[in-house]
Amino acid sequence: MNYWLVKQEPTSYSFDTFRSEKKTDWTGVRNYQARNNLRAMSKGDKVLYYHSGDERAVVGLAKVTKTAFPDPTDENWVAVELEAGKRLRKPVTLSEIKANPKLANIALVRLSRLSVVPLTEAEFDEILAMSETK
């Protein structure tokens, strides 16, 4: 199993909207490294949902339910299907992540421009612990 973090502006597609729709095709990724991360996703992989923009916090959980397929918005790129999970009890802010020495090498900070980044199991678990949700 692999672990991922996906980023989205809450004004474009909030976690609450995602939860109300239950599933979504994660489309519109137009960065080669992020595309490669989408291609590396496997069914059942766990995903953290991060609100970018002004909020800058991990707010919820998701999982991969369908592996890479041609992005319907541009078939030269790929998409995956994600299923919404539960909202974290307490959002974990970017500043909290940066302040945590256990997350010193997290891709969210090192590769801040990417909308899809890999996480280690330890990083995933640490963020869940920070949110008081497991």
LUMBATI-244848 format. One record per atom (N, C-alpha, C): atom name; x, y negated, z negated. Coordinates in Angstrom, 1 decimal. Layout:
<atoms>
['CA' [X Y Z]]
...
</atoms>
This chain:
<atoms>
['N' [0.8 1.2 0.0]]
['CA' [0.0 0.0 0.0]]
['C' [0.9 -1.2 0.0]]
['N' [0.4 -2.3 0.7]]
['CA' [1.1 -3.5 0.8]]
['C' [0.2 -4.6 0.1]]
['N' [0.9 -5.7 -0.1]]
['CA' [0.2 -6.8 -0.8]]
['C' [0.5 -8.1 0.0]]
['N' [-0.5 -8.9 0.1]]
['CA' [-0.5 -10.1 0.9]]
['C' [-1.1 -11.3 0.3]]
['N' [-0.8 -12.5 0.8]]
['CA' [-1.5 -13.7 0.4]]
['C' [-1.9 -14.4 1.7]]
['N' [-3.2 -14.8 1.8]]
['CA' [-3.6 -15.6 2.9]]
['C' [-4.0 -17.0 2.4]]
['N' [-3.8 -18.0 3.3]]
['CA' [-4.1 -19.3 2.9]]
['C' [-5.1 -19.9 3.8]]
['N' [-6.0 -20.8 3.2]]
['CA' [-7.0 -21.4 4.0]]
['C' [-7.4 -22.7 3.2]]
['N' [-7.7 -23.7 4.0]]
['CA' [-8.3 -25.0 3.4]]
['C' [-9.7 -24.7 3.0]]
['N' [-10.0 -25.0 1.7]]
['CA' [-11.4 -24.7 1.3]]
['C' [-12.4 -25.5 2.1]]
['N' [-12.1 -26.6 2.7]]
['CA' [-13.1 -27.4 3.5]]
['C' [-13.3 -26.7 4.8]]
['N' [-12.4 -25.8 5.2]]
['CA' [-12.5 -25.1 6.5]]
['C' [-13.3 -23.7 6.3]]
['N' [-12.8 -23.0 5.2]]
['CA' [-13.4 -21.7 5.0]]
['C' [-13.1 -21.4 3.5]]
['N' [-14.0 -21.7 2.6]]
['CA' [-13.8 -21.5 1.2]]
['C' [-14.0 -20.1 0.8]]
['N' [-13.4 -19.8 -0.4]]
['CA' [-13.6 -18.4 -0.9]]
['C' [-15.0 -18.1 -1.2]]
['N' [-15.8 -19.1 -1.6]]
['CA' [-17.2 -18.9 -1.9]]
['C' [-18.0 -18.6 -0.6]]
['N' [-17.6 -19.2 0.5]]
['CA' [-18.2 -18.9 1.8]]
['C' [-17.8 -17.4 2.2]]
['N' [-16.6 -17.1 2.0]]
['CA' [-16.1 -15.8 2.3]]
['C' [-16.9 -14.7 1.5]]
['N' [-17.1 -15.0 0.2]]
['CA' [-17.8 -14.1 -0.6]]
['C' [-19.3 -13.9 -0.2]]
['N' [-19.9 -15.0 0.2]]
['CA' [-21.3 -15.0 0.7]]
['C' [-21.4 -14.2 2.0]]
['N' [-20.4 -14.2 2.8]]
['CA' [-20.4 -13.5 4.1]]
['C' [-19.9 -12.0 3.9]]
['N' [-19.2 -11.8 2.8]]
['CA' [-18.7 -10.4 2.4]]
['C' [-17.5 -10.0 3.2]]
['N' [-17.5 -10.2 4.5]]
['CA' [-16.3 -9.8 5.4]]
['C' [-16.1 -10.9 6.4]]
['N' [-14.9 -11.0 6.9]]
['CA' [-14.6 -11.9 7.9]]
['C' [-13.4 -11.4 8.8]]
['N' [-13.4 -11.8 10.0]]
['CA' [-12.2 -11.6 10.9]]
['C' [-11.3 -12.8 10.6]]
['N' [-10.0 -12.5 10.2]]
['CA' [-9.0 -13.5 9.9]]
['C' [-8.4 -13.9 11.3]]
['N' [-9.0 -14.9 11.9]]
['CA' [-8.6 -15.4 13.2]]
['C' [-7.9 -16.7 13.1]]
['N' [-7.3 -17.1 14.3]]
['CA' [-6.8 -18.5 14.4]]
['C' [-5.3 -18.6 14.0]]
['N' [-4.7 -17.5 13.6]]
['CA' [-3.3 -17.6 13.2]]
['C' [-2.4 -17.8 14.5]]
['N' [-1.6 -18.8 14.5]]
['CA' [-0.8 -19.2 15.7]]
['C' [0.6 -19.4 15.3]]
['N' [1.2 -18.6 14.5]]
['CA' [2.6 -18.6 14.1]]
['C' [3.1 -17.2 14.3]]
['N' [4.2 -17.0 14.9]]
['CA' [4.7 -15.7 15.2]]
['C' [5.0 -14.8 14.0]]
['N' [5.6 -15.4 13.0]]
['CA' [5.9 -14.7 11.8]]
['C' [4.6 -14.3 11.1]]
['N' [3.7 -15.2 11.0]]
['CA' [2.4 -14.9 10.4]]
['C' [1.7 -13.8 11.2]]
['N' [1.8 -13.9 12.5]]
['CA' [1.2 -12.8 13.4]]
['C' [1.8 -11.5 13.1]]
['N' [3.1 -11.4 12.9]]
['CA' [3.8 -10.2 12.6]]
['C' [3.3 -9.6 11.2]]
['N' [3.0 -10.5 10.3]]
['CA' [2.5 -10.1 9.0]]
['C' [1.1 -9.5 9.2]]
['N' [0.3 -10.1 10.0]]
['CA' [-1.0 -9.5 10.3]]
['C' [-0.9 -8.1 10.9]]
['N' [0.0 -8.0 11.8]]
['CA' [0.2 -6.7 12.4]]
['C' [0.7 -5.6 11.4]]
['N' [1.4 -6.1 10.4]]
['CA' [1.9 -5.1 9.4]]
['C' [0.9 -4.7 8.3]]
['N' [-0.3 -5.4 8.4]]
['CA' [-1.3 -5.0 7.4]]
['C' [-1.9 -3.7 7.7]]
['N' [-2.2 -2.9 6.6]]
['CA' [-2.9 -1.6 6.7]]
['C' [-4.2 -1.7 6.0]]
['N' [-5.1 -0.8 6.4]]
['CA' [-6.4 -0.7 5.8]]
['C' [-6.2 -0.4 4.3]]
['N' [-6.9 -1.1 3.5]]
['CA' [-6.8 -0.9 2.0]]
['C' [-5.8 -1.8 1.4]]
['N' [-4.9 -2.5 2.1]]
['CA' [-4.0 -3.4 1.5]]
['C' [-4.7 -4.5 0.7]]
['N' [-4.1 -4.9 -0.4]]
['CA' [-4.7 -5.9 -1.3]]
['C' [-4.2 -7.3 -0.9]]
['N' [-5.1 -8.3 -1.0]]
['CA' [-4.9 -9.6 -0.5]]
['C' [-5.3 -10.6 -1.6]]
['N' [-4.5 -11.6 -1.8]]
['CA' [-4.8 -12.8 -2.6]]
['C' [-5.3 -13.9 -1.7]]
['N' [-6.3 -14.6 -2.1]]
['CA' [-6.9 -15.7 -1.3]]
['C' [-6.5 -17.0 -1.9]]
['N' [-5.8 -17.8 -1.2]]
['CA' [-5.2 -19.1 -1.7]]
['C' [-5.9 -20.3 -1.0]]
['N' [-6.4 -21.2 -1.8]]
['CA' [-6.9 -22.5 -1.2]]
['C' [-5.8 -23.4 -1.1]]
['N' [-5.5 -23.8 0.1]]
['CA' [-4.4 -24.8 0.4]]
['C' [-5.0 -26.2 0.3]]
['N' [-4.3 -27.2 0.8]]
['CA' [-4.8 -28.6 0.8]]
['C' [-4.7 -29.2 -0.6]]
['N' [-5.7 -29.9 -1.1]]
['CA' [-5.6 -30.5 -2.4]]
['C' [-5.7 -29.6 -3.5]]
['N' [-6.3 -28.4 -3.4]]
['CA' [-6.5 -27.5 -4.5]]
['C' [-5.2 -26.7 -4.8]]
['N' [-4.6 -26.1 -3.8]]
['CA' [-3.3 -25.4 -4.0]]
['C' [-3.4 -24.4 -5.1]]
['N' [-4.2 -23.4 -5.0]]
['CA' [-4.3 -22.3 -6.0]]
['C' [-4.8 -21.0 -5.4]]
['N' [-4.4 -19.9 -6.0]]
['CA' [-4.9 -18.6 -5.7]]
['C' [-6.3 -18.5 -6.4]]
['N' [-7.3 -18.2 -5.7]]
['CA' [-8.7 -18.3 -6.3]]
['C' [-9.4 -17.0 -6.2]]
['N' [-9.0 -16.0 -5.4]]
['CA' [-9.7 -14.8 -5.3]]
['C' [-9.0 -13.6 -4.7]]
['N' [-9.7 -12.5 -4.6]]
['CA' [-9.1 -11.2 -4.1]]
['C' [-9.9 -10.8 -2.9]]
['N' [-9.2 -10.0 -2.1]]
['CA' [-9.7 -9.5 -0.8]]
['C' [-9.0 -8.2 -0.5]]
['N' [-9.5 -7.5 0.5]]
['CA' [-8.7 -6.3 1.0]]
['C' [-8.9 -6.2 2.5]]
['N' [-7.9 -5.6 3.1]]
['CA' [-7.9 -5.4 4.5]]
['C' [-8.8 -4.2 4.8]]
['N' [-9.8 -4.4 5.7]]
['CA' [-10.7 -3.3 6.1]]
['C' [-10.6 -2.9 7.5]]
['N' [-9.9 -3.7 8.3]]
['CA' [-9.6 -3.3 9.7]]
['C' [-8.3 -3.9 10.1]]
['N' [-7.4 -3.1 10.7]]
['CA' [-6.1 -3.5 11.0]]
['C' [-6.1 -4.3 12.3]]
['N' [-4.9 -4.8 12.7]]
['CA' [-4.8 -5.8 13.8]]
['C' [-5.5 -5.4 15.1]]
['N' [-6.2 -6.4 15.6]]
['CA' [-6.9 -6.3 16.9]]
['C' [-6.8 -7.6 17.6]]
['N' [-7.1 -7.7 18.9]]
['CA' [-7.0 -9.0 19.6]]
['C' [-7.9 -10.0 19.0]]
['N' [-7.3 -11.2 18.7]]
['CA' [-8.1 -12.3 18.1]]
['C' [-9.1 -12.8 19.1]]
['N' [-10.4 -12.7 18.8]]
['CA' [-11.4 -13.1 19.7]]
['C' [-11.3 -14.6 20.1]]
['N' [-10.6 -15.4 19.3]]
['CA' [-10.5 -16.8 19.7]]
['C' [-9.3 -17.1 20.7]]
['N' [-8.4 -16.1 20.8]]
['CA' [-7.3 -16.1 21.8]]
['C' [-6.7 -14.7 21.8]]
['N' [-7.0 -13.9 22.8]]
['CA' [-6.6 -12.5 22.8]]
['C' [-5.1 -12.3 22.9]]
['N' [-4.3 -13.4 23.1]]
['CA' [-2.8 -13.3 23.0]]
['C' [-2.3 -13.2 21.6]]
['N' [-3.2 -13.4 20.6]]
['CA' [-2.9 -13.3 19.2]]
['C' [-3.6 -12.2 18.6]]
['N' [-3.5 -11.9 17.3]]
['CA' [-4.2 -10.9 16.6]]
['C' [-4.9 -11.4 15.4]]
['N' [-5.9 -10.6 15.0]]
['CA' [-6.7 -10.9 13.8]]
['C' [-6.8 -9.6 13.0]]
['N' [-7.2 -9.7 11.7]]
['CA' [-7.6 -8.5 10.9]]
['C' [-8.9 -8.8 10.3]]
['N' [-9.6 -7.7 9.8]]
['CA' [-10.8 -7.9 9.1]]
['C' [-10.5 -7.8 7.6]]
['N' [-11.0 -8.8 6.9]]
['CA' [-10.9 -8.8 5.4]]
['C' [-12.2 -8.7 4.7]]
['N' [-12.3 -8.0 3.6]]
['CA' [-13.5 -7.9 2.8]]
['C' [-13.2 -8.7 1.5]]
['N' [-14.2 -9.6 1.2]]
['CA' [-14.0 -10.4 0.0]]
['C' [-14.2 -9.5 -1.3]]
['N' [-13.3 -9.9 -2.3]]
['CA' [-13.4 -9.3 -3.6]]
['C' [-13.9 -10.3 -4.6]]
['N' [-13.5 -10.1 -5.8]]
['CA' [-14.0 -11.0 -6.8]]
['C' [-13.2 -12.3 -6.9]]
['N' [-13.8 -13.3 -7.5]]
['CA' [-13.1 -14.6 -7.8]]
['C' [-12.3 -14.4 -9.0]]
['N' [-11.1 -15.0 -9.0]]
['CA' [-10.3 -14.9 -10.2]]
['C' [-10.9 -15.7 -11.4]]
['N' [-10.8 -15.2 -12.6]]
['CA' [-11.4 -15.9 -13.7]]
['C' [-10.9 -17.3 -13.8]]
['N' [-9.6 -17.4 -13.6]]
['CA' [-8.9 -18.7 -13.7]]
['C' [-8.0 -18.9 -12.5]]
['N' [-8.2 -19.9 -11.6]]
['CA' [-7.3 -20.1 -10.5]]
['C' [-5.9 -20.2 -11.0]]
['N' [-5.0 -19.7 -10.1]]
['CA' [-3.5 -19.8 -10.5]]
['C' [-3.0 -20.9 -9.5]]
['N' [-2.6 -22.0 -10.0]]
['CA' [-2.1 -23.1 -9.2]]
['C' [-0.7 -22.9 -8.7]]
['N' [-0.4 -23.6 -7.6]]
['CA' [1.0 -23.6 -7.1]]
['C' [2.0 -24.0 -8.1]]
['N' [1.7 -25.0 -8.9]]
['CA' [2.7 -25.5 -9.9]]
['C' [2.9 -24.4 -11.0]]
['N' [1.8 -23.7 -11.3]]
['CA' [2.0 -22.6 -12.3]]
['C' [2.9 -21.5 -11.7]]
['N' [2.7 -21.2 -10.4]]
['CA' [3.5 -20.2 -9.7]]
['C' [4.9 -20.6 -9.7]]
['N' [5.2 -21.8 -9.3]]
['CA' [6.6 -22.4 -9.2]]
['C' [7.2 -22.4 -10.6]]
['N' [6.5 -22.5 -11.7]]
['CA' [7.0 -22.6 -13.0]]
['C' [7.3 -21.2 -13.6]]
['N' [6.8 -20.1 -13.0]]
['CA' [7.0 -18.8 -13.5]]
['C' [8.3 -18.2 -12.9]]
['N' [9.3 -17.9 -13.8]]
['CA' [10.5 -17.3 -13.3]]
['C' [10.4 -15.9 -12.6]]
['N' [9.3 -15.2 -12.9]]
['CA' [9.1 -13.9 -12.3]]
['C' [8.6 -14.1 -10.8]]
['N' [8.3 -15.3 -10.5]]
['CA' [7.8 -15.6 -9.1]]
['C' [8.8 -16.5 -8.3]]
['N' [10.0 -16.5 -8.8]]
['CA' [11.1 -17.4 -8.2]]
['C' [11.3 -17.2 -6.7]]
['N' [11.1 -16.0 -6.3]]
['CA' [11.4 -15.7 -4.8]]
['C' [10.2 -15.4 -4.0]]
['N' [9.0 -15.8 -4.5]]
['CA' [7.7 -15.5 -3.8]]
['C' [7.7 -16.3 -2.5]]
['N' [7.2 -15.5 -1.5]]
['CA' [7.2 -16.1 -0.1]]
['C' [6.3 -17.3 0.0]]
['N' [5.3 -17.4 -0.9]]
['CA' [4.4 -18.6 -0.9]]
['C' [5.2 -19.9 -1.0]]
['N' [6.2 -19.8 -1.7]]
['CA' [7.1 -21.0 -1.9]]
['C' [8.2 -21.1 -0.9]]
['N' [8.8 -20.0 -0.6]]
['CA' [9.9 -19.9 0.3]]
['C' [9.5 -20.2 1.8]]
['N' [8.3 -19.7 2.1]]
['CA' [7.8 -19.8 3.5]]
['C' [6.5 -20.6 3.4]]
['N' [6.5 -21.8 2.9]]
['CA' [5.3 -22.5 2.6]]
['C' [4.4 -22.9 3.8]]
['N' [5.0 -22.8 5.0]]
['CA' [4.2 -23.2 6.1]]
['C' [3.3 -22.0 6.7]]
['N' [3.7 -20.8 6.3]]
['CA' [3.0 -19.6 6.8]]
['C' [1.6 -19.5 6.1]]
['N' [0.6 -19.1 6.9]]
['CA' [-0.7 -18.9 6.4]]
['C' [-1.0 -17.4 5.9]]
['N' [0.0 -16.5 6.3]]
['CA' [-0.1 -15.1 5.9]]
['C' [1.3 -14.7 5.4]]
['N' [1.4 -14.4 4.1]]
['CA' [2.7 -14.0 3.6]]
['C' [2.7 -12.7 2.8]]
['N' [3.8 -11.9 2.9]]
['CA' [3.8 -10.7 2.1]]
['C' [4.1 -11.0 0.6]]
['N' [3.7 -10.1 -0.3]]
['CA' [4.0 -10.2 -1.7]]
['C' [4.5 -8.9 -2.1]]
['N' [5.3 -8.8 -3.1]]
['CA' [5.6 -7.6 -3.8]]
['C' [4.5 -7.2 -4.7]]
['N' [4.5 -5.9 -5.1]]
['CA' [3.5 -5.5 -6.0]]
['C' [3.6 -6.2 -7.3]]
['N' [4.9 -6.5 -7.8]]
['CA' [5.1 -7.2 -9.0]]
['C' [4.6 -8.6 -8.9]]
['N' [4.8 -9.3 -7.8]]
['CA' [4.3 -10.7 -7.6]]
['C' [2.8 -10.7 -7.7]]
['N' [2.2 -9.7 -7.0]]
['CA' [0.7 -9.6 -7.0]]
['C' [0.2 -9.4 -8.4]]
['N' [0.8 -8.5 -9.1]]
['CA' [0.4 -8.2 -10.5]]
['C' [0.6 -9.4 -11.4]]
['N' [1.7 -10.1 -11.2]]
['CA' [2.0 -11.2 -12.1]]
['C' [0.9 -12.3 -11.9]]
['N' [0.5 -12.6 -10.6]]
['CA' [-0.5 -13.6 -10.4]]
['C' [-1.8 -13.2 -11.0]]
['N' [-2.1 -11.9 -10.9]]
['CA' [-3.4 -11.4 -11.5]]
['C' [-3.3 -11.6 -13.0]]
['N' [-2.2 -11.3 -13.6]]
['CA' [-2.0 -11.5 -15.1]]
['C' [-2.2 -12.9 -15.4]]
['N' [-1.6 -13.8 -14.6]]
['CA' [-1.7 -15.3 -14.9]]
['C' [-3.2 -15.7 -14.8]]
['N' [-4.0 -15.1 -14.0]]
['CA' [-5.4 -15.4 -13.9]]
['C' [-6.3 -14.8 -14.9]]
['N' [-5.7 -13.9 -15.7]]
['CA' [-6.4 -13.1 -16.7]]
['C' [-7.4 -12.2 -16.1]]
['N' [-7.1 -11.7 -14.9]]
['CA' [-8.0 -10.8 -14.1]]
['C' [-7.1 -9.6 -13.7]]
['N' [-7.6 -8.4 -13.9]]
['CA' [-6.9 -7.2 -13.3]]
['C' [-7.9 -6.3 -12.8]]
</atoms>
